[in-house]
Amino acid sequence: MPRLYGFDDASRRRLRDDEVDPLRQMVSRALSNQSNQDVAVWANGEGYRGTLGGEWKDASVGRLFRN
């Protein structure tokens, strides 16, 4: 299982500095009623990729938020 986006370790104790700001922006967009698909399109457009290097999709954004 890949690590969780935004964290350096599985225990979620160490943040990954280069992913903190994009994660905050993604959550802010979701809280302003943007859909997971809209958040994914924005993140991909900004060049942000998941932990395995793949593009964001609405389902992966949803999993990110659930975790």
RAPE-V713953 format. One record per residue. N is the residue number from 1. PHI is phi in degrees with one decimal (999 if undefined). Layout:
n->(N | N)
phi->(PHI | PHI)
This chain:
n->(1 | 2 | 3 | 4 | 5 | 6 | 7 | 8 | 9 | 10 | 11 | 12 | 13 | 14 | 15 | 16 | 17 | 18 | 19 | 20 | 21 | 22 | 23 | 24 | 25 | 26 | 27 | 28 | 29 | 30 | 31 | 32 | 33 | 34 | 35 | 36 | 37 | 38 | 39 | 40 | 41 | 42 | 43 | 44 | 45 | 46 | 47 | 48 | 49 | 50 | 51 | 52 | 53 | 54 | 55 | 56 | 57 | 58 | 59 | 60 | 61 | 62 | 63 | 64 | 65 | 66 | 67)
phi->(999 | -69.1 | -67.2 | -76.6 | -59.1 | 98.1 | -122.0 | -89.2 | -138.8 | -69.8 | -81.6 | 59.1 | -106.3 | -116.1 | -79.8 | -97.4 | -53.4 | -75.9 | -112.8 | -66.3 | -63.9 | -59.9 | -63.9 | -60.6 | -65.3 | -64.2 | -65.5 | -58.8 | -66.1 | -65.2 | -69.5 | -93.1 | 72.5 | -79.1 | -73.0 | -58.5 | -63.7 | -62.5 | -63.9 | -62.8 | -61.1 | -61.9 | -60.7 | -64.8 | -64.0 | -83.4 | 88.8 | -78.7 | -128.8 | -69.7 | -65.7 | -99.1 | 92.8 | -83.0 | -72.1 | -76.0 | -127.8 | -58.1 | -68.6 | -70.4 | -65.7 | -60.6 | -63.7 | -57.5 | -68.1 | -68.2 | -85.3)
